[in-house]
């Protein structure tokens, strides 16, 4: 690429225009690309840490804790009550203390639970800053998504984080974006390293968001493959999968997940993710990716040979 001999556009104008086309009525000035959501999470957690405390819905992606602790933020954890079909948002104290932030993700990781946007909307009036990580929202067709992006222009205290690495399978390129008030994004720009998103990531992101055929194909196969995997896991003794709208399933296991992981690796060269990085879950939960029906069936047969 000829573009590799020059520095990226520091404002990422072309990419921001492409991203704005995914979200009707959203001006590119409200979008900030980042070196994955992790980088953008760092800057929003710098702001959260300036508040008296941040309410964190757990179990949660471990990077939330990392980023908040990096700026000495005060964290108050609220643990989800895990339900097979649905996980209700924890009850927060009423009234919400002043100068308090809220950080959650929707769909939720690691359960795959989706909250209706109406459940989150009241918090925009109660918290000083609300951050919603929507990294897995793309796995839902547009008419089923529960995104709060349409509310960003109405609520300057709302920040949405979106990932391009999960839905489009680009984790090695590190690309994501934030949607927030332009004044907030300009403030972040003063804190960031210059050119945090490289030229290859910009080019790939600009291309994939226009690939509507890939989007339609993903929505078409994912639902049936996820249902196949869920039903297969549900029939295996000692395993209880949780309903999910994302590209993964959380599974509760009577056996140690570490032991299952080791047996699957040795016997079938299949890797499942243990949930030890989620302290609230621990040794008896694991997470599996939804893959093709053939790959899902291979996993189910390998698990069956172990748990049966």
Sine and cosine of phi, psi and omega as CSV:
sin_phi,cos_phi,sin_psi,cos_psi,sin_omega,cos_omega
0.00,0.00,0.76,-0.65,0.04,-1.00
-0.89,0.45,-0.48,0.88,-0.06,-1.00
-0.92,0.40,-0.31,0.95,-0.06,-1.00
-0.94,0.35,-0.27,0.96,-0.02,-1.00
-1.00,0.10,-0.04,1.00,-0.01,-1.00
-0.81,-0.59,0.36,-0.93,0.09,-1.00
-0.94,0.35,0.47,-0.89,0.08,-1.00
-0.90,0.43,0.36,-0.93,0.15,-0.99
-0.87,0.49,0.88,-0.47,-0.06,-1.00
-0.89,0.45,-0.34,0.94,0.02,-1.00
-0.99,-0.12,-0.15,0.99,0.03,-1.00
0.77,0.63,0.73,0.69,-0.10,-0.99
-0.88,0.48,-0.73,0.69,-0.04,-1.00
-0.89,0.46,-0.69,0.72,-0.01,-1.00
-0.92,0.40,-0.66,0.75,-0.01,-1.00
-0.90,0.43,-0.58,0.81,0.07,-1.00
-0.91,0.42,-0.68,0.73,0.02,-1.00
-0.89,0.46,-0.67,0.74,0.00,-1.00
-0.92,0.39,-0.59,0.81,-0.01,-1.00
-0.91,0.42,-0.44,0.90,0.01,-1.00
-0.94,0.33,-0.30,0.95,0.09,-1.00
-0.97,0.24,-0.33,0.94,-0.13,-0.99
-0.79,-0.62,0.99,-0.11,-0.06,-1.00
-0.81,0.59,0.63,-0.78,0.07,-1.00
0.94,0.35,0.29,0.96,0.03,-1.00
-0.95,-0.33,0.87,-0.49,0.00,-1.00
-0.96,0.29,0.59,-0.81,0.01,-1.00
-0.83,0.56,-0.43,0.90,0.00,-1.00
-0.90,0.44,-0.28,0.96,-0.01,-1.00
-1.00,-0.02,0.12,0.99,-0.08,-1.00
-0.85,-0.53,0.68,-0.73,0.07,-1.00
-0.75,-0.66,0.94,-0.34,0.10,-0.99
-0.93,0.38,0.46,-0.89,0.00,-1.00
-0.59,-0.81,0.23,-0.97,0.03,-1.00
-0.97,0.22,0.94,0.35,-0.15,-0.99
0.98,0.19,0.26,-0.97,0.06,-1.00
-0.90,0.43,-0.41,0.91,-0.04,-1.00
-0.86,0.50,-0.66,0.75,0.01,-1.00
-0.91,0.41,-0.70,0.71,-0.02,-1.00
-0.92,0.39,-0.56,0.83,0.07,-1.00
-0.88,0.47,-0.58,0.81,0.04,-1.00
-0.85,0.53,-0.71,0.70,-0.08,-1.00
-0.96,0.26,-0.60,0.80,0.03,-1.00
-0.95,0.32,-0.51,0.86,0.05,-1.00
-0.96,0.28,-0.43,0.90,0.14,-0.99
-0.88,0.47,-0.62,0.78,0.04,-1.00
-0.96,0.28,-0.66,0.76,0.04,-1.00
-0.87,0.49,-0.61,0.79,-0.04,-1.00
-0.92,0.39,-0.33,0.95,0.03,-1.00
-0.98,0.19,-0.21,0.98,0.06,-1.00
-0.99,0.12,0.16,-0.99,-0.04,-1.00
-0.91,0.41,-0.59,0.81,0.07,-1.00
-0.27,-0.96,0.30,-0.95,0.05,-1.00
-0.83,-0.55,0.80,-0.61,0.10,-1.00
-0.99,0.15,0.80,-0.60,-0.04,-1.00
-0.85,-0.52,0.86,-0.51,0.03,-1.00
-0.99,0.16,0.85,-0.53,-0.06,-1.00
-0.84,-0.54,0.38,-0.92,0.04,1.00
-0.90,0.44,0.48,-0.88,-0.10,-0.99
-0.52,-0.85,0.34,-0.94,0.10,-0.99
-0.78,0.63,0.79,-0.61,-0.12,-0.99
-0.89,0.45,-0.36,0.93,-0.01,-1.00
-0.92,0.38,-0.37,0.93,0.06,-1.00
-0.88,0.47,-0.74,0.67,0.03,-1.00
-0.88,0.47,-0.69,0.72,-0.02,-1.00
-0.85,0.53,-0.76,0.65,-0.09,-1.00
-0.93,0.38,-0.64,0.77,0.01,-1.00
-0.92,0.38,-0.67,0.75,-0.01,-1.00
-0.94,0.35,-0.47,0.88,0.02,-1.00
-0.87,0.49,-0.46,0.89,0.00,-1.00
-0.92,-0.38,0.37,0.93,0.06,-1.00
0.85,0.52,0.61,0.79,0.04,-1.00
-0.96,0.28,0.50,-0.87,0.05,-1.00
-1.00,-0.04,0.84,-0.55,-0.11,-0.99
-0.92,-0.38,0.73,-0.68,0.17,-0.99
-0.87,-0.50,0.88,-0.47,-0.09,-1.00
-1.00,-0.01,0.63,-0.78,0.10,-1.00
-0.81,-0.59,0.90,-0.44,-0.15,-0.99
-1.00,0.01,0.72,-0.69,0.07,-1.00
-0.93,0.37,0.58,-0.82,0.20,-0.98
-1.00,0.00,0.96,-0.29,-0.12,-0.99
-0.94,0.34,0.80,-0.60,0.08,-1.00
-0.85,-0.53,0.56,-0.83,-0.04,-1.00
-0.86,0.50,-0.65,0.76,-0.05,-1.00
-0.99,-0.11,-0.52,0.85,-0.14,-0.99
-0.36,-0.93,0.56,-0.83,0.01,-1.00
-0.87,-0.49,0.97,-0.26,-0.03,-1.00
-0.93,0.37,0.57,-0.82,0.09,-1.00
-0.88,0.47,0.69,-0.73,-0.01,-1.00
-0.85,0.53,0.42,-0.91,0.08,-1.00
-0.98,0.19,0.87,-0.49,0.06,-1.00
-1.00,-0.01,0.39,-0.92,0.03,-1.00
-0.89,0.45,0.49,-0.87,0.03,-1.00
-0.79,-0.61,0.78,-0.63,-0.01,1.00
-0.97,0.23,0.33,-0.95,0.07,-1.00
-0.93,0.37,0.75,-0.67,0.04,-1.00
-0.86,0.51,0.52,-0.86,0.04,-1.00
-0.89,0.46,0.41,-0.91,0.06,-1.00
0.81,0.58,0.73,0.68,0.04,-1.00
-0.88,-0.47,0.63,-0.78,0.05,-1.00
-0.95,-0.32,0.30,-0.95,0.04,-1.00
-0.75,-0.66,0.75,-0.66,0.04,-1.00
-0.77,-0.63,0.87,-0.50,0.06,-1.00
-0.53,-0.85,0.22,-0.98,0.07,-1.00
-0.81,-0.59,0.57,-0.82,-0.08,-1.00
-0.56,-0.83,0.88,-0.47,-0.06,1.00
-0.85,0.53,0.47,-0.88,-0.11,-0.99
-0.98,0.18,0.67,-0.74,0.11,-0.99
-0.92,-0.39,0.86,-0.51,0.41,0.91
-0.96,-0.29,0.14,0.99,-0.11,-0.99
-0.99,0.13,-0.44,0.90,-0.09,-1.00
0.99,0.16,0.15,0.99,0.00,-1.00
-0.95,0.31,0.62,-0.79,0.07,-1.00
-0.93,-0.38,0.79,-0.62,0.09,-1.00
-0.99,-0.14,0.63,-0.77,0.11,-0.99
-0.91,0.42,0.61,-0.79,-0.02,-1.00
-0.88,0.48,-0.45,0.89,0.03,-1.00
-0.90,0.44,-0.41,0.91,0.04,-1.00
-0.96,0.29,-0.46,0.89,-0.07,-1.00
-0.99,-0.10,-0.48,0.88,-0.08,-1.00
-0.77,0.64,-0.68,0.73,-0.02,-1.00
-0.86,0.52,-0.46,0.89,-0.04,-1.00
-0.93,0.36,-0.36,0.93,0.01,-1.00
-0.92,0.39,-0.39,0.92,0.05,-1.00
-1.00,0.03,-0.26,0.96,-0.16,-0.99
-0.96,-0.28,-0.48,0.88,-0.06,-1.00
-0.98,-0.22,0.52,-0.85,0.03,-1.00
-0.93,0.37,-0.53,0.85,0.01,-1.00
-0.51,-0.86,0.79,-0.62,0.01,-1.00
-0.88,-0.48,0.83,-0.55,0.01,-1.00
-0.89,-0.45,0.86,-0.52,0.01,-1.00
-0.89,-0.46,0.90,-0.44,0.05,-1.00
-1.00,0.07,0.94,-0.33,-0.03,-1.00
-0.96,-0.28,0.63,0.78,-0.11,-0.99
-0.86,0.50,-0.47,0.88,-0.05,-1.00
-0.96,-0.29,0.13,0.99,-0.06,-1.00
-0.91,0.42,-0.49,0.87,-0.03,-1.00
-0.88,0.47,-0.35,0.94,-0.03,-1.00
-0.96,0.27,-0.12,0.99,0.10,-0.99
-0.99,-0.15,0.64,-0.76,0.14,-0.99
-0.85,0.53,0.49,-0.87,-0.08,-1.00
-0.78,0.63,-0.60,0.80,-0.05,-1.00
-0.97,0.25,-0.11,0.99,0.02,-1.00
-0.93,-0.35,-0.13,0.99,-0.03,-1.00
-0.94,0.35,0.48,-0.88,0.01,-1.00
-0.86,-0.51,0.71,0.70,-0.06,-1.00
-0.97,0.26,0.54,-0.84,0.09,-1.00
-0.99,-0.13,0.17,0.98,0.00,-1.00
-0.83,0.56,-0.65,0.76,0.02,-1.00
-0.88,0.48,-0.26,0.97,-0.05,-1.00
-1.00,-0.08,-0.12,0.99,-0.12,-0.99
-0.89,0.46,-0.65,0.76,-0.04,-1.00
-0.94,0.33,-0.33,0.94,0.03,-1.00
-1.00,0.03,-0.45,0.89,-0.07,-1.00
-0.83,-0.56,0.98,-0.19,0.00,-1.00
-0.92,0.39,-0.19,0.98,0.03,-1.00
-1.00,-0.04,0.20,0.98,-0.02,-1.00
-0.95,-0.31,0.73,-0.68,0.09,-1.00
-0.80,-0.60,0.76,-0.65,0.07,-1.00
-0.92,-0.38,0.73,-0.68,0.09,-1.00
-0.95,-0.32,0.71,-0.70,0.02,-1.00
-0.78,-0.63,0.58,-0.81,0.03,-1.00
-0.94,-0.34,0.59,-0.81,0.16,-0.99
-0.95,-0.30,-0.03,1.00,-0.09,-1.00
-1.00,0.04,-0.40,0.92,-0.10,-1.00
-1.00,0.07,-0.85,0.52,-0.04,-1.00
-0.88,0.47,-0.63,0.77,-0.07,-1.00
-0.99,-0.12,0.12,0.99,0.07,-1.00
0.82,0.57,0.81,0.59,-0.02,-1.00
-0.82,-0.57,0.66,0.75,-0.09,-1.00
-0.88,0.48,-0.49,0.87,-0.03,-1.00
-0.95,0.32,-0.33,0.94,-0.02,-1.00
-1.00,0.02,-0.32,0.95,0.02,-1.00
0.82,0.57,1.00,0.07,-0.01,-1.00
-0.54,-0.84,0.77,-0.64,0.07,-1.00
-0.44,-0.90,-0.05,-1.00,0.03,-1.00
-0.44,-0.90,0.44,-0.90,0.07,-1.00
-0.93,-0.36,0.53,-0.85,0.11,-0.99
-0.85,-0.52,0.87,-0.50,-0.07,-1.00
-0.29,-0.96,0.08,-1.00,0.00,-1.00
-0.87,0.50,0.70,-0.72,-0.04,-1.00
-0.81,0.59,-0.56,0.83,0.02,-1.00
-0.89,0.46,-0.64,0.77,0.04,-1.00
-0.91,0.41,-0.68,0.73,-0.02,-1.00
-0.92,0.40,-0.59,0.81,0.07,-1.00
-0.90,0.43,-0.57,0.82,0.04,-1.00
-0.91,0.41,-0.68,0.73,0.05,-1.00
-0.87,0.49,-0.61,0.79,-0.03,-1.00
-0.86,0.51,-0.51,0.86,0.03,-1.00
-0.96,0.30,-0.36,0.93,-0.04,-1.00
-1.00,-0.05,-0.40,0.92,-0.18,-0.98
-0.99,0.17,0.38,-0.93,0.23,-0.97
-0.93,0.36,0.52,-0.85,0.04,-1.00
-0.93,0.36,0.51,-0.86,0.06,-1.00
0.80,0.60,0.79,0.62,-0.05,-1.00
-0.95,0.32,-0.34,0.94,0.05,-1.00
-0.94,-0.34,0.84,-0.55,-0.08,-1.00
-0.99,0.16,0.23,-0.97,-0.11,-0.99
-0.89,0.46,-0.63,0.78,0.01,-1.00
-0.90,0.43,-0.66,0.75,0.02,-1.00
-0.90,0.43,-0.64,0.77,0.03,-1.00
-0.88,0.48,-0.73,0.69,-0.03,-1.00
-0.89,0.45,-0.69,0.73,0.00,-1.00
-0.91,0.41,-0.69,0.72,-0.02,-1.00
-0.90,0.44,-0.68,0.73,0.01,-1.00
-0.87,0.49,-0.58,0.81,-0.01,-1.00
-0.97,0.24,-0.72,0.69,-0.15,-0.99
-0.93,0.36,-0.54,0.84,-0.03,-1.00
-0.94,0.35,-0.25,0.97,0.06,-1.00
-1.00,-0.10,-0.03,1.00,-0.04,-1.00
-1.00,0.07,0.98,0.20,-0.06,-1.00
-0.93,0.37,-0.46,0.89,0.03,-1.00
-0.91,0.42,-0.67,0.74,0.04,-1.00
-0.89,0.47,-0.68,0.74,0.00,-1.00
-0.87,0.50,-0.75,0.66,-0.03,-1.00
-0.90,0.45,-0.66,0.75,0.00,-1.00
-0.89,0.45,-0.64,0.77,0.00,-1.00
-0.90,0.43,-0.72,0.69,0.01,-1.00
-0.89,0.45,-0.53,0.85,-0.06,-1.00
-0.94,0.34,-0.70,0.72,-0.09,-1.00
-1.00,0.05,-0.46,0.89,-0.15,-0.99
-0.90,0.44,-0.71,0.71,-0.09,-1.00
-0.87,0.50,-0.74,0.68,-0.04,-1.00
-0.94,0.33,-0.61,0.79,0.02,-1.00
-0.92,0.40,-0.64,0.77,0.02,-1.00
-0.91,0.42,-0.66,0.75,0.02,-1.00
-0.90,0.44,-0.68,0.74,0.03,-1.00
-0.86,0.51,-0.71,0.70,-0.03,-1.00
-0.93,0.37,-0.68,0.74,0.00,-1.00
-0.87,0.49,-0.76,0.66,-0.04,-1.00
-0.90,0.44,-0.61,0.80,0.03,-1.00
-0.92,0.40,-0.67,0.74,0.03,-1.00
-0.91,0.41,-0.62,0.79,-0.04,-1.00
-0.89,0.45,-0.45,0.89,-0.03,-1.00
-1.00,0.08,-0.16,0.99,-0.03,-1.00
-1.00,0.06,0.71,-0.71,-0.03,-1.00
-0.91,0.42,0.69,-0.72,0.07,-1.00
0.99,0.11,0.07,1.00,0.01,-1.00
-0.85,-0.53,0.65,-0.76,0.06,-1.00
-0.71,-0.70,0.97,-0.23,0.04,-1.00
-0.98,0.19,0.40,-0.92,0.05,-1.00
-0.96,-0.29,0.64,-0.76,0.05,-1.00
-0.86,0.50,0.63,-0.78,-0.08,-1.00
-0.59,-0.80,0.50,-0.87,0.12,-0.99
-0.96,-0.27,-0.02,1.00,-0.08,-1.00
-0.99,-0.15,-0.26,-0.97,-0.04,-1.00
-0.99,-0.13,0.48,0.88,0.02,-1.00
-0.49,-0.87,0.29,-0.96,0.08,-1.00
-0.77,-0.64,0.70,-0.71,0.17,-0.99
-1.00,0.02,0.68,-0.73,-0.07,-1.00
-0.75,-0.66,0.75,-0.66,0.12,-0.99
-1.00,-0.05,0.70,-0.72,-0.11,-0.99
-0.79,-0.61,0.69,-0.72,0.11,-0.99
-0.93,0.36,-0.53,0.85,0.06,-1.00
-0.99,0.11,0.34,-0.94,0.10,-1.00
-0.89,0.46,0.76,-0.65,0.02,-1.00
-0.91,0.42,-0.53,0.85,0.03,-1.00
-0.91,0.40,-0.63,0.78,0.05,-1.00
-0.92,0.38,-0.68,0.74,0.07,-1.00
-0.87,0.49,-0.69,0.73,0.00,-1.00
-0.86,0.52,-0.71,0.70,-0.02,-1.00
-0.91,0.42,-0.69,0.72,-0.01,-1.00
-0.91,0.42,-0.64,0.77,0.02,-1.00
-0.91,0.40,-0.65,0.76,0.01,-1.00
-0.90,0.43,-0.72,0.69,-0.05,-1.00
-0.95,0.32,-0.66,0.75,-0.11,-0.99
-1.00,0.06,-0.53,0.85,-0.13,-0.99
-0.73,-0.69,-0.01,1.00,-0.03,-1.00
0.82,0.57,0.68,0.74,0.07,-1.00
-0.89,-0.45,0.73,-0.69,-0.01,-1.00
-0.94,-0.34,0.83,-0.56,0.18,-0.98
-0.96,-0.28,0.40,-0.92,-0.03,-1.00
-1.00,-0.07,0.86,-0.51,0.13,-0.99
-0.95,0.30,0.20,-0.98,-0.06,-1.00
-0.92,-0.40,0.50,0.87,-0.01,-1.00
-0.92,0.39,-0.37,0.93,0.04,-1.00
-0.98,0.22,-0.09,1.00,0.11,-0.99
-0.94,-0.34,1.00,-0.06,-0.11,-0.99
-0.82,0.57,-0.50,0.87,-0.02,-1.00
-0.94,0.34,-0.32,0.95,-0.05,-1.00
-0.99,-0.17,-0.83,0.55,0.10,-0.99
0.98,0.20,-0.58,-0.82,-0.28,-0.96
-0.98,0.21,-0.27,0.96,-0.13,-0.99
-0.93,-0.36,0.45,0.89,0.11,-0.99
-0.72,-0.69,0.53,-0.85,0.16,-0.99
-0.58,-0.81,0.25,-0.97,-0.03,-1.00
-0.81,-0.59,0.67,-0.75,0.01,-1.00
-0.81,-0.59,0.58,-0.81,0.07,-1.00
-0.99,0.16,0.57,-0.82,0.14,-0.99
-0.99,0.11,0.85,-0.52,-0.02,-1.00
-0.85,-0.53,-0.32,-0.95,0.00,-1.00
-0.90,0.43,0.33,-0.94,-0.03,-1.00
-0.88,0.47,-0.56,0.83,0.03,-1.00
-0.92,0.39,-0.68,0.73,0.00,-1.00
-0.94,0.35,-0.63,0.78,0.07,-1.00
-0.86,0.50,-0.68,0.73,-0.01,-1.00
-0.91,0.42,-0.60,0.80,0.05,-1.00
-0.89,0.46,-0.67,0.74,0.05,-1.00
-0.90,0.44,-0.71,0.70,-0.02,-1.00
-0.87,0.49,-0.66,0.75,0.00,-1.00
-0.93,0.37,-0.62,0.79,0.02,-1.00
-0.93,0.38,-0.64,0.76,0.04,-1.00
-0.92,0.38,-0.63,0.78,0.01,-1.00
-0.87,0.50,-0.65,0.76,0.01,-1.00
-0.90,0.43,-0.43,0.90,-0.01,-1.00
-1.00,0.02,-0.76,0.65,-0.12,-0.99
-0.99,0.16,-0.30,0.95,-0.01,-1.00
-1.00,0.00,0.00,0.00,0.00,0.00
